[in-house]
Amino acid sequence: MGRGDCVLATYDAGAGMHPQLESSSGLAGVLRGVVADIQHASGADIVSIFLYEEASRTYYAPVAIGQPQESLLDSLADMSQQLHRYLGDKQQGKVPDEVGIHHYGSTVWLTVTRQKLVALDAPSEIDSTFIRRYQVQSTIGLPLLSGDRLLGLVYLNYRTRERVPDEAMLAELERRAKAAATIIQAVLADSERSALEGLGRLTSLLTGPIGDPETDAKELRRLLSIALADLLLASDFDAAAIYQFAAQRMSLELVTAHAPVAAPPRVDRHDVSEPWETLLSKAVAAGTAAAELHVVATYPLGSADEPHGFLVVLSRDPLATVRRPPATDLFLKASADLIGAALASRLLIAGLEHSNRLLGALGDMTTAMLRPGSGQQDVLDAVAGHLTDASVPEFDFNFATVYLLDERADGTAVVHMAAGAATSSTIIATSETTKGDGHTAHKRVPRWALEEERELAADDVLLYVARTRQAAVVGALAAGVESDRGDVITGSIPESATWIDVPVVWSDGTTMAHVAACLIGEPKGQEDGRRPARGQPPFTLAGEVFQSGGHADLIRIFLPFGSDPTRIASGVLEVGYHRSYERRPDWGQIEALRAAAAQVAMAVETARLYEDTRRHGQQLELSADISRAIASSIDLDQTLRLVAQNLARLVDASLCQIALYEEDREGWFGAAASDQEDLWRRQHGERSEPSFLFEVLDHGRPVVIEDTSTSDLVSPGYARTFGVRSLLALPLVADGQSIGAAVLAERDRMRAFTTEEVQRAQGLALQAAVAIKNARLHALAEEERHLQKDFVLIGFGQWGQKAYHPKEEDVRGHGDAFYWDSPASPAHDQLERELESSSYVITYVATPAATHLPTVALYYDLSDVILIEKPLGAPPEAYREFLDTAPGGVEIVAADHYYFKLEVRLLQLLLTEERTLRDFLDSVEEIRIEILEEQPLTGAAADIGVIADLIPHAFAIISLLTPIDHIHLDAESPLLVGRHEGMQGQRESYARMNGSFPYHGRHVRLVIDVGKGAENAKWIKLSGERRAGGRSPSYKFDFGRGEAIDGTQATVRAAVRRIREPGVPDNAHLNMLRHVIEKRHPAVGILSIREAIRANQRVRDLEAMAVDLLARGQWTGYAIGTRPAFDAAPTASTSGGNANAPRARART
């Protein structure tokens, strides 16, 4: 198929999708096919389609069946009016939270919500002029969506409700709309591609070397004829013509045309008040009416105010004016600019005999500017060189400077890029050496042209010229009292000229001097309401640049250039002479510079597009390289390092740091960095410290901080340690969860990361997060494989000896090793002597809590993983101090083996899956937990106490029902403590915690008893509200007996379920170790050391309360094998009990 042809794929209800071929030429033909297809399928009386351009928020390309074509223009106007009213209300905050059809009409509702519209009673639900005019009873509206992009709207209108499609048919119509959107998207993309290709051909055609002046007029017509053919091929219109102004601009003459009938060869204007565009459109429309051609648009060739001529485009479609794609519209405007530039540089200039050398110079300049691969800086350098060419009288300036202007995010205008050349030694300049084309060249550049990113004052001459698009000639500093205007410009000026005195102003606002200046012509650009007050100069000269550049002796011409006349000019040309040179600027030079400015604007825009394309290609190539590099590694550390290095490379950042979050999302740690990695890996943070990293975690979106010194989210210590002045923090999200953050930092300067940079980096960050996750999984698998080969387990505690002593020989026979710790032969010394370099060491610390931290410190250097049996023992500050000074590389985790008890796991399962127990939870009023041991509290454990030893076990159980931080202690008696007889230590041997926690809008009472020297009891009991019969329903899990007792049913006896048969050992410790061996970060029960420190805070609070009670003698004694009677008077004992302490009541 040729360009513009397409295959329209339609849906046949009930038969799936099959292609129905309809050869369509251009967008309008495709839309007609879509409308016909949907009308055939739906049976609607009126089917219409309107496309929508999101960038400009414009409806266009209306096509309909069942209503007059001429009425579509009125529909289009009504739709646009409704949308503009909505956008105006939205800007003022007047739009309702839920937009309805009755607010702004069905079109705006469809555009905003992008949902289908089904109005079975259209007169009442929509009630528009269209509904009433065409007696519509039901309306269906479907959005045409391509991904997230809204391409347009389809309306199906029925005059009888009986023909409205059912749900199945409506679904079929939605599928057809989706298929139509795909086709329309392809046609729009094809039109964009055709426009770009056509523009490329026109650029090549119209910017070639200039021929012989005598034959140039014929050659110009030939080239323009070819250009029109290319234009029609790329735009899919039916005819076009080019007109140029005759002498004195009294008439328009036909240059060339492509049309089936002859276009008017000449158009005269008798009424000067009538615009040329209107007059020309009428004349061409009348001349081509016999061929049923309609004028689509008339474009000025060159400046809109003083064009060189016009381009007229025609079509047989009477609505082609509103049916052309946006890309085609842009293409036609760009083509008109190219043709206008061609007319300006070839026909008009070549028609003047005295401009032969100037024409050649412009051609050389154009060729130099449009060399393949030229960037904007290359174009500026070429322009500056050609404007100081002494062989061309119009361009024999002593110096030339070319500026490209830009605007920062805060609105400050700057000189973004500049180039210059100087041919006279009187110009203050710097010598530069350039290499190219196999030879070395030396040139002199005006010193003021070397300063890029120079901020411009709001009234700077460069900004004034760019905004008003008005040429300005600025004279030298006068030697006498008044300026000599004859020393500024010579000869007559055929246009209006305004003479002013311009102040030279220092940066502090003081005025150095005044110079004469001449403003040529009238302002034509946008002045943004910055017109100076009466009596004030329109612009000023920067005093510092004026002095350092020696501008007091220069006569300078400032002239704007830019391809879009509706916006501020993209740059300014500055040329001139030193006052010691005898020549002064004249009108011919200003005209020549205007012609050159048109070429410069086109060349700069072409170079910008080329740079954007090249940069985009490089970015895609870089992203692909980075993706391949990241994907090439499965090693976790290497992957993290590759991510950090390549993310920094992607956006040219000074530094990239990767931080990973703790599993409880309450802390982070440094994992990798592109620089200062060792220092970064020693960094960590917790939720108590404000940080941008938690901002990223909580909101899941990038955080940009331009100035770290003023942000509350950036620690001054962090900014100082790593020298960070600006940063961009990106979430690393895998499987919908943030696993970490990537921090891109700038050290040398403050930097505002652009939206494009953020999006580019975020795309790679998503890939990086998946790679990090995969590397983690691979690391776990490798550890498991490694552990099966080389594994040394250091076990401590009585349970370890009981579990392994009987089977020690069997274990050793499998190649495993035991190192029993004893004073005579410390396990540490044995391990250090016999440890192989390939061994992977997990150190399990189950010694008394008070010795945890010394044991960790002793075995730290020999271990890969250290597992601490909770409680932690040492104060949090001691652990944090040790972690901050430890060299890193060893993973420290803490666990409570109660998480891994079979009964606790079963309880968790029943709480989530058994309906009876779940229903019973809604009526639970009290929960009691008892963890008691008959063994007295002796030895080092007597100085630790049962709160630190056993309360964490109880918390492990109750955490199945509520977070620990949700538990509120009883206001009257939060804690009761006791000591058994004969106890030698200073701590409690029994404790009862009274509290409550919210559950489903109620408060559930919680009682926890832990103790030693009492009977053996390990259970949790959930009790409901007491029934009328006197018995409370309950559910009890006995961990000691291995039983679950269900007493929730009022009419039956409590049911006893055996969980663990008698004699079967409790392997909770071994299960816990297996989790550590198999997974470094299991989901339940095992916490990183910093998470454990935070979780241990409630235990520390209870310990402090117990110390206070013991110090005040408020404790209860009890005999071995019993429990303290908290509801009786405390017994005075030799160990400090206070017989006069307040009584404490306890429920049983």
TAMOVEN-V372814 format. One record per backbone hydrogen bond with DSSP energy under -0.5 kcal/mol. CO is the residue of the C=O (numbers start at 0). NH is the residue of the N-H. E is the energy in kcal/mol with one decimal. If there is no record, write none. Layout:
CO:NH:E
CO:NH:E
This chain:
1:4:-1.7
3:25:-1.2
5:7:-0.6
6:8:-0.8
7:19:-1.1
9:17:-1.5
10:12:-0.6
11:14:-2.6
11:15:-0.6
15:11:-2.0
17:9:-1.1
18:20:-0.6
23:25:-0.7
24:28:-0.9
25:29:-1.8
26:30:-2.5
27:31:-2.3
28:32:-2.1
29:33:-2.3
30:34:-2.7
31:35:-2.6
32:36:-2.4
33:37:-2.6
34:38:-2.5
35:39:-2.4
36:40:-2.0
37:41:-2.6
38:42:-2.3
45:156:-3.0
46:64:-2.7
47:154:-2.9
48:62:-2.0
49:152:-3.1
50:59:-2.4
51:53:-0.7
52:56:-1.3
52:57:-1.6
57:52:-3.1
59:50:-2.4
62:48:-2.8
64:46:-2.2
67:70:-0.9
68:71:-1.6
69:72:-0.7
69:73:-0.6
70:74:-2.0
71:75:-2.8
72:76:-2.1
73:77:-2.5
74:78:-2.5
75:79:-2.2
76:80:-2.3
77:81:-2.3
78:82:-2.3
79:83:-2.6
80:84:-2.1
81:85:-2.1
82:86:-2.9
83:87:-2.3
84:88:-2.2
85:89:-2.7
86:90:-2.2
87:91:-1.3
88:93:-3.4
88:94:-0.6
89:92:-1.2
96:98:-0.6
99:102:-1.2
99:103:-1.0
100:104:-2.2
104:108:-1.8
105:109:-2.6
106:110:-2.5
107:111:-2.9
108:112:-2.7
109:113:-2.0
115:117:-0.5
116:140:-2.6
117:119:-0.7
118:138:-2.5
119:121:-0.6
120:123:-0.7
120:124:-2.7
121:125:-2.8
121:126:-2.0
127:131:-2.1
128:132:-2.9
129:133:-2.3
130:135:-2.1
131:134:-0.7
136:121:-2.6
137:157:-2.9
138:118:-3.3
139:155:-2.9
140:116:-3.2
141:153:-2.3
142:144:-0.8
143:150:-3.3
143:151:-1.1
145:148:-1.8
148:145:-2.8
148:150:-0.7
150:51:-3.2
151:143:-3.1
152:49:-2.5
153:141:-2.8
154:47:-2.1
155:139:-2.8
156:44:-1.5
156:45:-2.0
157:136:-3.0
157:137:-2.0
159:162:-1.0
160:163:-1.4
165:169:-2.7
166:170:-2.4
167:171:-2.0
168:172:-2.4
169:173:-2.1
170:174:-2.0
171:175:-2.2
172:176:-2.5
173:177:-2.3
174:178:-2.4
175:179:-2.9
176:180:-2.4
177:181:-1.8
178:182:-1.9
179:183:-2.9
180:184:-2.7
181:185:-1.9
182:186:-2.5
183:187:-2.9
184:188:-2.6
185:189:-2.4
186:190:-2.5
187:191:-2.2
188:192:-2.6
189:193:-2.9
190:194:-2.4
191:195:-2.5
192:196:-2.7
193:197:-3.0
194:198:-2.7
195:199:-2.3
196:200:-2.3
197:201:-2.7
198:202:-2.7
199:203:-2.3
200:204:-2.4
201:205:-3.1
202:206:-1.2
204:207:-0.6
211:214:-0.8
211:215:-0.8
214:218:-2.1
215:219:-2.6
216:220:-2.0
217:221:-2.2
218:222:-2.6
219:223:-2.8
220:224:-2.3
221:225:-2.1
222:226:-2.5
223:227:-2.4
224:228:-1.9
225:229:-2.4
226:230:-2.6
227:231:-2.7
228:232:-2.1
229:233:-2.2
230:234:-2.1
231:235:-2.0
238:313:-3.1
239:257:-3.0
240:311:-2.9
241:254:-3.2
241:255:-1.1
242:309:-2.2
243:252:-3.3
245:248:-2.0
246:249:-1.1
249:268:-1.1
250:245:-2.6
251:266:-2.5
252:243:-2.6
255:241:-2.8
257:239:-2.0
264:253:-2.5
266:251:-2.7
267:269:-0.6
269:271:-0.7
270:273:-1.5
274:278:-2.2
275:279:-2.9
276:280:-2.4
277:281:-2.2
278:282:-2.1
279:283:-2.7
280:284:-2.4
281:285:-2.3
282:286:-2.0
283:287:-1.7
285:288:-0.6
287:290:-1.0
287:292:-1.6
288:291:-2.2
293:314:-2.4
296:312:-2.3
298:310:-2.8
299:301:-1.0
300:307:-3.4
300:308:-0.6
305:302:-0.5
307:244:-2.2
308:300:-2.7
309:242:-2.8
309:311:-0.5
310:298:-2.9
311:240:-2.3
312:295:-3.1
312:296:-1.3
313:237:-1.4
313:238:-1.7
314:293:-2.7
315:317:-0.7
316:319:-1.8
318:321:-1.3
318:322:-0.8
319:323:-1.0
321:60:-4.2
324:328:-1.9
325:329:-2.4
326:330:-2.3
327:331:-2.6
328:332:-2.1
329:333:-2.7
330:334:-2.7
331:335:-2.4
332:336:-2.1
333:337:-2.4
334:338:-3.1
335:339:-3.0
336:340:-2.7
337:341:-2.5
338:342:-2.8
339:343:-2.7
340:344:-3.0
341:345:-2.6
341:346:-0.9
342:347:-2.8
343:348:-0.9
345:349:-1.3
346:350:-1.7
348:351:-1.5
350:352:-0.6
351:354:-1.6
352:355:-1.3
354:358:-3.2
355:359:-2.3
356:360:-2.3
357:361:-2.8
358:362:-2.5
359:363:-2.8
360:364:-2.7
361:365:-3.0
362:366:-2.9
363:367:-2.7
364:368:-2.7
365:369:-2.6
367:370:-0.8
370:373:-2.1
374:378:-2.1
375:379:-2.5
376:380:-2.4
377:381:-2.3
378:382:-2.5
379:383:-2.5
380:384:-2.0
381:385:-2.2
382:386:-2.1
384:387:-0.9
385:388:-1.2
386:396:-1.1
387:389:-0.8
388:391:-1.6
390:392:-0.6
391:394:-2.0
392:395:-1.0
394:388:-0.7
397:422:-2.6
397:423:-0.9
398:575:-1.5
399:420:-2.2
400:573:-3.0
401:418:-1.8
402:571:-1.7
403:415:-1.9
403:416:-1.5
405:413:-2.6
407:410:-1.9
411:407:-2.8
412:455:-2.9
413:405:-2.2
413:415:-1.0
414:452:-3.0
414:453:-0.8
416:403:-3.1
418:401:-2.8
420:399:-2.3
423:426:-1.4
426:428:-0.7
427:446:-1.9
429:444:-2.9
431:442:-2.6
433:440:-3.4
435:438:-1.8
438:435:-2.3
440:433:-3.1
442:431:-3.2
443:421:-2.0
444:429:-2.8
445:448:-1.7
446:449:-1.5
447:450:-0.5
449:451:-1.1
453:414:-2.1
456:459:-2.0
458:539:-2.9
459:463:-2.3
460:464:-2.5
461:465:-2.1
462:466:-2.5
463:467:-2.6
464:468:-1.6
464:469:-0.6
465:568:-2.5
467:523:-3.6
467:524:-1.4
470:519:-2.3
471:473:-0.5
471:557:-3.5
472:517:-2.6
473:555:-2.8
475:515:-0.5
482:484:-0.8
483:486:-1.4
484:487:-1.8
484:488:-1.4
487:584:-0.5
491:493:-0.5
495:520:-3.7
497:518:-3.2
499:501:-0.5
499:516:-2.3
501:514:-2.5
502:504:-0.6
502:540:-2.1
503:511:-3.8
503:512:-0.8
504:542:-3.5
505:508:-1.8
509:505:-3.2
512:503:-3.3
514:501:-3.3
515:474:-3.2
516:499:-2.6
517:472:-2.4
517:519:-0.6
518:497:-2.5
519:470:-0.7
524:526:-0.6
526:529:-2.3
532:535:-2.3
539:460:-1.3
540:504:-2.7
541:545:-2.6
542:546:-2.3
543:547:-2.6
544:548:-2.1
545:550:-2.1
545:551:-0.6
546:549:-1.2
549:552:-1.5
550:553:-1.6
551:476:-2.5
552:578:-3.0
553:555:-0.5
554:576:-1.9
555:473:-3.0
556:574:-1.9
557:471:-2.4
558:572:-3.6
560:569:-0.6
560:570:-1.8
562:564:-0.7
563:566:-1.5
569:404:-2.4
570:560:-2.2
571:402:-2.5
572:558:-2.4
573:400:-3.5
574:556:-3.5
575:397:-1.5
575:398:-1.3
576:554:-2.8
577:580:-2.2
584:489:-2.7
585:589:-1.6
586:590:-2.4
587:591:-2.3
588:592:-2.8
589:593:-2.0
590:594:-2.0
591:595:-2.5
592:596:-2.7
593:597:-1.6
594:598:-1.4
595:599:-2.9
596:600:-2.9
597:601:-1.9
598:602:-2.8
599:603:-3.2
600:604:-2.3
601:605:-2.5
602:606:-2.8
603:607:-2.6
604:608:-2.6
605:609:-2.5
606:610:-2.9
607:611:-2.8
608:612:-2.6
609:613:-3.1
610:614:-3.4
611:615:-2.8
612:616:-2.7
613:617:-3.0
614:618:-2.8
615:619:-2.6
616:620:-2.8
617:621:-3.3
618:622:-3.1
619:623:-2.6
620:624:-2.8
621:625:-3.0
622:626:-2.9
623:627:-2.7
624:628:-2.6
625:629:-2.9
626:630:-2.7
627:631:-1.5
629:632:-1.1
634:638:-2.8
635:639:-2.7
636:640:-2.2
637:641:-2.7
638:642:-2.6
639:643:-2.2
640:644:-2.6
641:645:-2.6
642:646:-2.3
643:647:-1.6
644:648:-1.5
645:649:-2.0
646:650:-1.3
647:652:-2.5
654:744:-3.2
655:673:-2.6
656:658:-0.5
656:742:-3.3
657:670:-2.9
657:671:-1.4
658:740:-2.8
659:668:-2.3
661:664:-1.8
665:686:-2.2
666:661:-3.3
667:684:-2.1
668:659:-2.3
671:657:-3.4
675:679:-2.3
676:680:-2.7
677:681:-0.6
678:681:-0.8
679:682:-1.9
682:669:-2.5
684:667:-2.1
685:688:-2.4
687:689:-0.6
690:693:-0.6
690:694:-1.3
691:695:-2.1
692:696:-1.9
693:697:-2.9
694:698:-1.9
695:699:-2.1
702:704:-0.5
702:728:-2.9
703:705:-0.5
704:726:-2.6
705:750:-0.6
706:709:-1.2
707:710:-0.9
710:713:-0.8
712:691:-1.6
712:714:-0.6
714:718:-2.4
715:719:-2.5
716:720:-2.7
717:721:-2.3
718:722:-0.9
718:723:-1.0
724:707:-2.4
725:745:-2.8
726:704:-2.7
727:729:-0.5
727:743:-3.4
728:702:-2.3
729:741:-2.6
730:732:-0.8
731:733:-0.5
731:738:-2.9
731:739:-1.0
733:736:-1.6
736:733:-2.5
736:738:-0.6
738:660:-2.0
739:731:-2.7
740:658:-2.8
740:742:-0.5
741:729:-3.0
741:743:-0.6
742:656:-2.4
742:744:-0.6
743:727:-2.5
744:653:-1.2
744:654:-1.7
745:724:-2.9
745:725:-1.6
750:752:-0.8
753:757:-2.6
754:758:-2.6
755:759:-2.4
756:760:-2.8
757:761:-2.6
758:762:-2.1
759:763:-1.5
760:764:-2.4
761:765:-1.9
762:766:-1.3
763:767:-2.8
764:768:-2.5
765:769:-1.7
766:770:-2.4
767:771:-2.9
768:772:-2.5
769:773:-2.8
770:774:-2.6
771:775:-2.3
772:776:-2.5
773:777:-2.7
774:778:-2.6
775:779:-2.4
776:780:-2.5
777:781:-3.1
778:782:-2.6
779:783:-2.6
780:784:-2.7
781:785:-3.0
782:786:-3.5
783:787:-1.8
784:788:-0.6
785:788:-1.1
785:789:-3.2
788:790:-0.5
789:839:-1.1
791:793:-0.5
791:841:-1.7
792:794:-0.7
793:843:-2.0
796:800:-1.3
797:801:-2.6
798:802:-2.2
799:803:-2.0
800:804:-2.8
803:806:-0.8
804:807:-1.3
806:810:-2.5
807:811:-2.7
808:812:-1.9
809:813:-0.7
810:813:-1.2
810:815:-1.5
811:814:-1.7
824:821:-0.7
825:829:-1.9
826:830:-2.9
827:831:-2.4
828:832:-1.8
829:833:-2.0
830:834:-2.2
835:838:-1.3
838:840:-0.6
839:791:-1.6
839:841:-0.5
840:842:-0.6
840:863:-2.6
840:864:-2.1
841:793:-1.7
841:843:-0.6
842:844:-0.7
842:866:-3.5
843:845:-0.8
844:868:-2.7
847:850:-2.2
848:851:-1.6
850:854:-2.1
851:855:-2.7
852:856:-2.5
853:857:-2.1
854:858:-2.3
855:859:-0.9
858:861:-0.5
858:862:-0.6
859:862:-1.2
863:890:-2.1
864:842:-3.0
865:867:-0.5
865:892:-2.9
866:844:-3.7
867:869:-0.6
867:894:-2.4
871:873:-1.4
874:877:-0.6
874:878:-1.7
875:879:-2.8
876:880:-2.5
877:881:-2.1
878:882:-2.7
879:883:-2.4
880:884:-1.2
881:885:-1.6
889:891:-0.6
890:865:-2.7
890:892:-0.5
891:1088:-1.9
892:867:-2.4
893:1086:-2.7
894:869:-3.2
895:898:-1.9
896:899:-1.3
897:900:-1.3
900:904:-2.4
901:905:-2.5
902:906:-2.6
903:907:-2.4
904:908:-2.0
905:909:-2.9
906:910:-2.6
907:911:-1.1
908:912:-2.0
909:913:-1.9
912:914:-0.6
913:917:-2.3
914:918:-2.9
915:919:-2.1
916:920:-1.7
917:921:-0.7
918:921:-0.9
919:922:-1.8
920:923:-0.9
922:1024:-0.7
924:1004:-2.6
925:1022:-3.1
926:1006:-2.5
927:1020:-3.0
928:1008:-3.1
929:1018:-2.3
930:1010:-1.7
931:1016:-2.0
932:1012:-1.1
932:1013:-2.0
934:1012:-1.0
935:937:-0.9
937:940:-0.9
938:941:-1.4
939:942:-1.4
940:943:-1.5
940:944:-2.3
941:986:-1.5
944:948:-1.2
945:949:-3.4
945:950:-1.1
946:950:-0.8
946:951:-0.5
949:952:-0.8
949:953:-1.6
950:954:-2.7
951:955:-2.0
952:956:-1.4
953:957:-2.7
954:958:-1.9
956:959:-1.7
957:960:-2.2
957:961:-1.8
962:965:-1.8
963:966:-1.7
967:995:-2.1
973:993:-2.2
975:991:-2.9
976:1115:-1.9
977:988:-2.3
977:989:-1.7
978:1117:-1.3
979:982:-1.4
987:945:-1.4
988:1011:-2.4
989:977:-2.4
990:1009:-2.4
991:975:-2.3
991:993:-0.5
992:1007:-2.2
993:969:-2.8
994:1005:-3.3
995:967:-3.4
996:1003:-2.7
998:1001:-1.6
1001:998:-3.4
1001:1003:-0.5
1003:996:-1.7
1004:926:-2.5
1005:994:-2.6
1006:928:-2.4
1007:992:-2.6
1008:930:-2.5
1009:990:-2.7
1010:932:-1.8
1012:1120:-2.5
1012:1121:-0.6
1016:931:-3.8
1017:1038:-2.4
1017:1039:-1.3
1018:929:-2.6
1019:1036:-2.8
1020:927:-2.6
1020:1022:-0.5
1021:1034:-2.0
1022:924:-2.8
1022:925:-2.1
1024:1032:-0.6
1026:1029:-1.5
1030:1026:-1.4
1032:1023:-3.0
1033:1046:-2.3
1034:1021:-3.0
1035:1037:-0.6
1035:1044:-3.4
1036:1019:-2.0
1036:1038:-0.8
1037:1041:-1.3
1037:1042:-1.7
1041:1058:-3.2
1041:1059:-1.5
1042:1037:-3.0
1043:1045:-0.6
1043:1056:-3.1
1044:1035:-2.6
1044:1046:-0.8
1045:1054:-2.4
1046:1033:-1.0
1054:1045:-3.1
1054:1056:-0.5
1056:1043:-2.4
1056:1058:-0.6
1060:1063:-1.9
1062:1064:-0.5
1064:1066:-0.9
1066:1070:-2.7
1067:1071:-2.5
1068:1072:-2.4
1069:1073:-2.4
1070:1074:-1.9
1071:1075:-1.8
1072:1076:-2.5
1073:1077:-2.6
1074:1078:-2.5
1084:895:-0.8
1084:1086:-0.5
1086:893:-2.7
1087:1091:-2.6
1088:1092:-2.0
1089:1093:-1.8
1090:1094:-2.6
1091:1095:-1.7
1093:1096:-1.3
1094:1097:-0.6
1095:1099:-2.0
1096:1100:-2.1
1097:1101:-2.1
1098:1102:-2.4
1099:1103:-2.1
1100:1104:-1.8
1101:1105:-2.3
1102:1106:-2.5
1103:1107:-1.8
1104:1108:-2.3
1105:1109:-2.7
1106:1110:-2.2
1107:1111:-1.6
1108:1113:-2.7
1109:1112:-1.2
1112:1114:-1.4
1112:1137:-1.7
1115:978:-1.6
1117:980:-1.9
1118:1121:-2.0
1123:1125:-1.4
1124:1127:-2.1
1125:1143:-0.9
1132:1135:-1.5
1136:1138:-0.7
1137:1140:-1.6
